[in-house]
Structure formats: C-alpha cells, structure tokens
Amino acid sequence: MTFNKKVLAGLVAFAAASTSAQAVTVAANDGWELGVSGSINQFVVFTDDDNAAGENNTTEIRDGLLPAFLNFDMKAPTINGLDIAAHISFSPGTNQSSYDTFEQREVYFTVDGSFGQILAGKALGLYGSHNILTEQTLFGVGYGTGGNGGTTLGGIGFGYDYAAWRSQVKWTSPDMNGFKLALAFVDGSGPAFRLGANGNLPISSLAAGADGADKEDLRYEADLSYAGAFDGGSYTAWLSAMTEDRDDLAEDAQAWTVGGTLTVGGFEFMAQYSDSEDSTASVAAVPPVAAVASEKLEWEQYIVQAGYRFNGTTLVSANYTELSDESSSRVNGADESERVTVGVYHDVNANLKLVAEYTNIENDDSDVLDQDIFAIGGFVFF
C-alpha cells in the first residue's frame, strides 16, 4: 500500500460544511481507501449566573459544543456504478469529569448510485441537522456550561431542536436542479429531550425524559432542501419535519422547521424557525421534570444570524434567539427566553481555528438563571 496526504472536505459529517482538515489516507492497490482524521478543542469559560437566589460564578477549562473526534473513513472502488463507503467515529471529551464520555456517535455505511444515496447505521438525525450545522456556536460554546462533564449545548433547545445521533436508514435523492429530498426511518427508542414544565433552561447538560417510545412504530423524518449560487454569492433553504408515536405523552411528537442561509461577498446570513409539539428533541427542566401524560408540551424557537468573513479566514458573527414555551402548564401565558451570542472565529490555517465568544441569556421566569458566558479557545484539526 502507498501513503499520501490530501485535503478532506469537512471535519466529520457533523461539520462537513464548515471547514477543511488534513487527513492521512492509505490507498490500497485494489482501489480501497482508508482515511483517518479528527479534531480536538479546548476553551477557558467563565459563567456569571444570576437568579432570585443570588449570583454564582464558575470558571472552567473544558470542551465546547463539540467533543473531540477521531474518524475512520473507508471507501471501496466504484463497481457497477455503485460507490460504497463506511464511517466510524469516536468522541472523547477533554473535561475534568469526562471519564465516562468516550462516546461512539457515528457508525454507518453509504451506497451511492444513480438513485441517490442510502445511509444505514447511527448518524446525525435528519430533522434538525441543517439547524445545528449552520448555527455559529457549532465551533464554539454557546450556553449549557457548568459541571465540566459533557459538552455544552451551543444553541440546542434554545433556537433549534436537537437532531441527536440516531440509528436510521435514510435515502437522499440525487441533486434535482438544486433540490434534494431525504427520508429517514429512525429507531424510536432514541433520546427523549424535552422542554419540561415552566420553561426552565438547563445549566450543565441535557437531561433525558422517560423513554416512552412506541415499541411497535418508528420515528419518521423528512427533509426538502435547495442550494443555489449566483455571481458573488450562494444560498440554501430547507424544510424539515418529524413525527413519532410516544406512549408517555398525550399526543404524538411532531415538529417542523424551516430555514435558510445567504452568502453575499463576505457577508453571511442565516435564519431559522422551529415549531414543536410534545417533541422529543428539546431541553429538559432543571431539575428534570418528567412530562405529564395529560400535559400538552408546545414551544416555538427562532434564530436570526448575521456576520462578515474577513479575508476568507475570520468570521465575526452575532445571532439573536428567542424561545417561547406555550405548554399547557403555562397558566400565565407563554414563557419567553432570549439568547444573544457574539463570536469571532478565526482560521489561522487549515489545522488551527481560534475562537472568542460571548453569550447572554435572559428568561421571564425569575427562578431560572440569567447568564453571561465568556469563552476563549480553539480547535486543532488533523
């Protein structure tokens, strides 16, 4: 076998649209290829908590929204018009208390042909994937600090529902003049993250609700996307939805989201909206409050984001997020929560990204923390 280096288009499937990384590729004489790549990140994070009980400040050295990644990609030679590949990744944490967070997030294979692509295995969920991949805190910290255990939350549950890593079989159509359709059949026993009573926001990590998935049915996800380009810019748009029958909720879980991006010169814009009912994809209360069978959970989220990329390497970006909890337990009306994130994301080169970020959170409920979060750190890609 011979060894060579090449640039891969993306860190992993999670962040494929956001950066380039170096990887070692081993090419066999029979046409098989094995690629190894990954990333490690570390941040110094200061969190100023303020609620009715007083102030509580925390300083941490930790990872951000993403853990570390070690990726293995295998690709077979094209035979009879089919391209077959496989991907396995491991996701250890750098946090002081992350001894039990050596995660296995992705194990899947793909078959590409004139019909499009079939993906089978465990991968990032279809519903909500555009949202997390286009939000600026993907390579930052966002909110959800404290505890120094799992990763932070970025904007998960506070701007968009969590796509999560799900066992699935997914079909993606070929490109149809910019349009793509994707359908996924997903195992229904996945994580049950939800908003919880009174609109409380998490402090350290997501808390899983009871796993009440209907064992006789699957989770169904669908996505229609469009991508195009013009002189000096490009744009994308998406419409996604999911439905799942859950035995622990009053009604089936249903959610949909719509969004888009626009790049013009160095300017970058993104907007997205999500509507969720009895969904299994938002955040839990602190302390965790299990959903009541007779309670109807409902919330809306949206993000507007704008930035400018200087010299193609330094993105200065800000976003505003609003979360409205309209669950039936809100006897005094919807609980409104707001998040503002401002960040600088600088690519020193293809292997090193430096990040400085500030996030402010305000909540109508006086029992819930208002927060100021300051983070500085970066990524190494290999």
Buried (B, 14 or more C-beta within 10 A) or exposed (E): EEEEEEEBEBBBBBBEBBBBBBBEBBBEEEEEBBBEBBBBBBBEBBBBBBBEEEEBEBEBEBBBBBBBBBBBBBBBEEEEEEBBBBBBBBBBBBBEEBEEBEBEBBBBBBBBBEEBBBBBBBBBBBBBBBBBBBBBBBBBBBBBBBBBBBBBBBBBBBBBBBBBBBBBBBBBBEEEEEBBBBBBBBEBBBBBBBBBBBBBBBBBBBBBBBBBBBEEBBBBBBBBBBBEEEEEEEBBBBBBBBBBBBBBBBEBBBBBBBBBBBBEEBEBBBBBBBBBBBBBBBBBBBEBBBBBEEBBBBBBBBBBBBBEBEEEEBBBBBBBBBBBBBBEBBEEEBBBBBBEBBBBBBBEEEBEBBBBBBBBBBBBBEEBBBBBBBBBBBBBBB
